[in-house]
Amino acid sequence: MSAVEVIEEINKLPVGDQREVFAFLARKILTYNSKEPKPWLGKKLSFDEACDVVFRENRELLNLLAK
């Protein structure tokens, strides 16, 4: 099944079930262990820089939430 097909199936779910899917995806994204170092770790960031990091690091989740 392709990602587009999965998304179409999620869109057919009742709202409560969709929330469960989004919560699951959020947990997966937050606990994803990337092997590459995070260049922003340990740095003091401005608000704009922090926003850039959040949007860059959580693109999939934010795309889902934007729908």
Secondary structure by P-SEA (a helix, b strand, c coil): ccaaaaaaaaaaccaaaaaaaaaaaaaaaaacccccccccccccccaaaaaaaaaaacaaaaaaaac
